[in-house]
Amino acid sequence: MLTLKRISCLDELIKYKEKWIELEKEHFLFQSWNWNFNWIKSVLKKNKKIKLDVWIIFENKEVIAILPFFKEQMFFPKLYIIQFLGHRMSYHNDILLSSKVNNEKLVAILEMLKQNIGFFSTLLLRHLSANSPLVDVLDKQNMIHEQCNRLKLLYNEEDTSSLSRMKNSARKSFNNRINRLGKKHNYSFEIIKNENLIESFDRMVGLHKERFKSKNKETLLTKDNLEFLKKNMLESEDKFEILELTNENGLMASRLMIKDKDHYFCINGGFNPKYSEFSPMKILLNYTMDRGFNDLNLEFFDFGPGYEKYKYDWNPDEYKNYYSVISGTSIWSKLQSILFEQFFQYKLNKAVQ
């Protein structure tokens, strides 16, 4: 028999740290205890409108699943949206399952979700990993939707040059720009790791914010999210590195990367707009891909979710992230979920445009 415990207190959640770490082994960094614990400390704890809401599923007193959620108060006092921890900072999300959870038990867990969401709450599972067994269960119940593209490059032992992956027109433009850069500047690439990470990260954030400000766009690199990323860098130095493109005058472009299992995740970056004529970020990205495949011997270069056109220059393979909006059993919850799904889909369509 399956039973549920919902945790709203961090001290109570810490009691399940060892079990979380045991279940996270098959997942990437985004589902790890450290990643989510740091998000709780840096982001959730500083926002009065969001509260911890982790679901622990037991079978005969043994933990078989951890559902890492938080809930956010919406327009009215008792109106909540339940989502994954690490909100908007994780490239994909998933629940943590014991090897004892088969398809039948996963269906039962989904039914438990529906029964316990709450009278005024809606569950929004955004950026679900395509590899999640939950996606298959939701798909069979017609409860899953494509959220966005997830573009990746796969290592090719017969062709290890990232430049050769480019479309002909993109390669011609790339070669033209890098040749002009070489004639005007003495450029080089730097790999920043370990004790120099935070200083390099601050330089990258400066470029990133300057670029977003010039475009009148909001950035995810807010004060709390910056603290969150820095905590993870300090605790997992072996997974993080920053690649820089520099010249005789200083920094041209910078990119934060995560090495995890067989993936090289392209997390965030920035470039100096006065060098725009050379496309410094594309030049740095191409070098980054070669490092991931040839120096680090990784299988995948992961651009992350999104539709940015420049990513397609390297002919990446197209994967998907998914989302699901799940209502509780009350009429109010069902109505709220329908309205929220329509609004969420509208925002997705606008993002594609």
N, C-alpha and C positions, 0 to 999 in steps of 0.2 A: 504494500500500500504506500502511495506517495503522499507526503505531507509537505507543507510550505511554511517557511519562516521568513518574514520580511524584516530587514534590518535598516533602521534609520539612525543608528548611533555608531560613530566611528570606532569607539572602544569595543563595541560588540562585534563589529566587522573584523577587527584585528584578531579576534579569537579564531577566525577561519583563514588566517594568512597562509599557514602551511598547506592547507587543503587547496587553496587557490593556486599556490605555486606548483603543487602537484598536477593540477588540471591544466595549467597554462602551457605545459611542455610542448604540446603539439601546435601551439599558436605562435603568432608573431608578437613582437614587442607590444603592439597596441592592446593586446589582451592580457598583458602581464600585470602582476600585483604592483610592481614599482610604478609603471606608467599610470595606472588608475589611482593608486594611492596618492601619488604626487598631484594628480589633477584634483582630487578631493581636497587636499591641503591647500593648493594654490588658487583654485577657482571656486569650487563649490562652497567651501567654508566662508568665503568672503561675499557671497551673494545670498541675501536673505530670501530671495524668491525661489531658490532651488534647494532641495533637500535630498539626502541620501535615501535610496530605496532599493537596496540590493536584495534579490530573492534567492533564498537557499532552498533547494529541493532535496528532501530526504526520502530514502527508501529503507524502511526498518532501521531508522536512526542513523543510517549512513548517508553522507552527502554524496549525491550523484550528479548534481548540477548547480552551477552558480550563474545567476542572471544579473549582470552588473549594470543596474539601472540607477537613475536619479529621477526625481519628479520636479517639474517646474510649474509654479503657480502662474496661471494665465490672467485673463481680464477680471475674473471674479474670485473671491477668497477661496472657494472650494473646488475650483476648476483647475485640473492638472493635466499636463502632458508628461508622460513617462518615456524616458529615452535612455540611451546607453551613456555610461560614464565616458569621460574623455571627449565630450561633445565638440564636434567640428575640428578636433585636433588629430583624430585617428583616421588613417586611410581606409580602414574597413573595421567593422564591428562584428562581434559574434558572442554567443553564450558559451560557457565552459561546461563540458560534459565529461562524465566518467565513461570509461570503456564499457561499463555495464549498461549504458543507455542505448537500447536498440530503437528501431523505428517505432515500434508499438509504444514504448515508454515516452519517446519524443512527442508523439501525438497526444499522449496523456498530459505531458507537461504543457503543451499548447492549450489544451482544454482548461488546465488549471490556471493558465494565464488569463483566459477569457473570463473565468468565474471570479477572479480576484482583482481585476483591474480597478474596480470601484465604480460607484454610481455616477460620479462626475468626471471620470478620468478617461483618457485615451492613450493607448500605447503606440508610439511611433518608433519603429525599428528602421532607422536610416543607415545607409551605407553598409548593408549586410554583405558579408563576403560571399562571393559566388561559390566558394568551397564549403560553406556552412551547411551541415545536414538540415538545419532549420529551414533553409531555402527550399529544399525538396519537399518538405512537409507542407509548408505554406503554399507552394506551387500546386500541389495536389488538391488543395482546398480553395484554389483561385484567390489567394490572399497576398500574392507577391507581384511587385511591379519593378520594371527597370528604373533605376534612379539616374545613372550616368555611366559613361564609358570609363573603363579602367585600362589604360594603355601600358603595354609592357614590351620590352625587347627580350628575346630569348637568345642565349649564347649560341653561336654557330661556330663550331670548331674548324669548319672549312673556310670561314670568312670572318676573321677576328677584328677587322677594321670597321669602326662605326661609320666612318665617312662613306664607305662603299655601300652602306645600307640606304643612303639618302637617294631620293628621287633625283633624276638627272638635272632638272632645273634647279632644285635646292642645292645640289652639290656644286653646280657651276657658280651660283651666287655665293655660297659659303667660301669656296676657294678664292673668289675675287676679293671678298672682304678680309680674309685672313692674310692674303698677299699684300693688300693695302696697309693692314695693320703692321705687318712686318717691315714695311718700307718707312713708316712714320714713327714706330715705337719699338723699343727693346722690351718685348713682352715675355713673361714666363708664368708657369703654373706652380702653385704652392699647395701642399697638403698639410693641413693644420690638425693636430691631434693632441689628446691628453691635456697637459697643464695650460696649453695655449688656446684651448677651445673657446673659453668664455670671452676672451679679448677679441678673438676673430669673429665670434658670434655677434658681439656688439657692433663691430664694423659692418657686418652683413645687414643687421637690422637697420642701421643708419641709411644704407643704400636702399633697402627695401621700402622704408617709410618715405624717403624722399621721392622715390618713383611713384608710389601710390598717391602721395599728396599732389604731384604734378598732374595726375589723371583724375583727381577729385574722387578717389575710391577709398573705401574703408578697408582696413587690413585686420586680419585675425591676430596679428602680433600686438595685442594689447598688453598692458602691464602684467595682468595675472597670467596670461598665456606665456609671456616671456619668462616669468618666474618658473612656471611649470616646465618649460623646455630646458631651462638652465639646470633645474634639479635633476632631470633625467640625464642630462649630459654629464653632470658631476658624478652620478651614481653608476652610469653605464658608459664610461669613457671608451671602452673597447668597441662599442657599437656606433659611436658618433664620430664624424669627421667633417671638416669644412674644406672645400676646394676653392682656391682663389686664383683669379687671373689678374696679374699685376703688370705695371710698366714702370718706367723710370720716374713717373710722377706719383705713383701710388696704386691704390686699388681700383680695378676696372669692373670686376664682377665677382660675386661670391655665391656659393651654394652649399647649404647644409644637407648632409647625407646620413642615412642610417644603414649600417650593415647588419642584417639579421637573417640567420639561416642561409638560404640560397638566394636572397634578394638584396638588391641595392636600391633603397628607397630615396627618391628625390623629394626632399621635404619642403624646403623654402629657399629663397634666394633674393638677390638684388643686384642691380648694376648701376654704374654711374652714367646718367643720361647724356653727358657731354661726349661719350664715346659711342653713341647710338649708331653712327654711320658704319661701325665695324660689327654690329650685332655681337657684342661681347658675351652675352649670356649663351647664345648658340655655340660660340667657340668653346666656352667653358663646359657646356653640356656635352659636347662631342668628346672632349678630353675626359670628362667624368665617366662616360660610357666605356671608353677604352680602359680606364682604370678598373672599373667594376668587373669587366670580363677578363682582362689580360693580367692585371696585377693581383686582384683579389680572388680570381677564379670563381666568381659567382655566376649563377645560372640566369638570373633575371635582373633587368634594369626596369624599375617600376616608376613611371612618370606620376602615378597617383591618379585620383579621380578627376574628371573634368573634360572639357571640350576644346581647350586651347589649340589653335590651328598649328602652331609651330611644332607640336609634338608629332604630328603626322609626317613631318619631313623625313623621319628615319624609318618610315614604313613599319610602325609597331603592330603587334598583334592586339586585337581588340577584345577585352573582357568586359564584364559588367559588375557594377555594384547595384544592389537591390534595396527596396524599401517596402515596408508593410505597415499599414495603419489598422490597428486592432481595437475593437470596442469591447466594453464590458457587456453585461447582460441586460442592463436597463435601457429603456427607450431613449432617455436623454443621452446616454453614452453612445448609443448607436447613431443618433442624429449628429452629435458632436463629431464623431469620427468621420461621417460622410462629408460634413462641411470642411473639416480640417484636411481631409484627403484632397478635396477639390482645390483648396487653397494651396496646398503643398505642390500639387501637380501644376498649378498655374505658375508658381515660382520656378519650377523645374523647366517648364516650357520657355519661360522668359530668359532663363540662364542659357539655354541652347541657342536662342536668337542672338 
